């Protein structure tokens, strides 16, 4: 358990590598307390969340793997409070878009814009 003085604060990270380092450090923690201003605190395990996503992707595709981009855009930005089917669907959308795209970098921008605009 991470105590309040040892809290991993991804939202205060200023660079992608710093965010990823925070997330990887959090993977080693058993659970992290998530406090909401209007709801009771809950506990979150980044490792269990990542494994749950991998298991669901394996169920859907037959292969339990996630790319760097998929991890950065989907897994790190979700939690066990999110629907696992939606998380897996987002990962698979990224795969399809990147496979169909002429420009891999532009495909990520288009995916993000689609998600933001609903």
Phi, psi and omega in degrees: 000136177267127179278163183307325181286344181250015186303136175275120186243085180297324183294345177266353178290142184255347181231159179299314178301324178293320177297317180294322177297317177299316181295317180294322176296321180293332177300328181283341180284144179294308178211153176239133177280128178251120181255130176252149181289329185244008181222162177295154178295149176232169180247140185228132175248106179302323180295312179298321178297312180298317179295322178297319178296315179299318179296320180291321177296321177296320178300321183279326188243344184088359181224129180262084177214153179220135179278169177303313181297317180297320178295315183291321186271336186239299189297315182291340183258009179234173177216180179293350176283341179275155180290125183297326178295320178294319179299311180298320179299318178297318178299314182291328175298319178298316180300313181297312181299318180291324178291327182272344186281143173284321178247112183299321181293317179295329180297323179293318178299316180296321178296314181297316179298321179297316180295319183290327182268355176083000000 
